[in-house]
Amino acid sequence: MSSSRNNTLEFSSVGSEVLVSGNSVTGKRYGAIQLVTDTNFSVLTADNVDQSTGSLTGFGMGAGTILYGQFNAVTVTSGLVICHKY
């Protein structure tokens, strides 16, 4: 049997937070960010997502998108997202 954890169970066991337009969070750990509506971020920082060739901020992303990573700073300019803790 593999020693890897089931991400679905891991996310659900530690909870989630809903963020809407104008919400800003730092210092927390999110393993996935689920976009419920079309969303624009002004801050989206992850320890393991290389943004050196492009940024994940300043443009709209479509509803239904799920971003995976180790996010520790999120600011929602517009939209509604569910941030899944890990």
Secondary structure, DSSP 8 states (H G I E B T S, - for coil): ------HHHHHHHH-EEEEETT-EEEEEEEEEEEESS-EEEEEEEETT---TT--S-SSEE-TT-EEEEEEEEEEEEESEEEEEE-
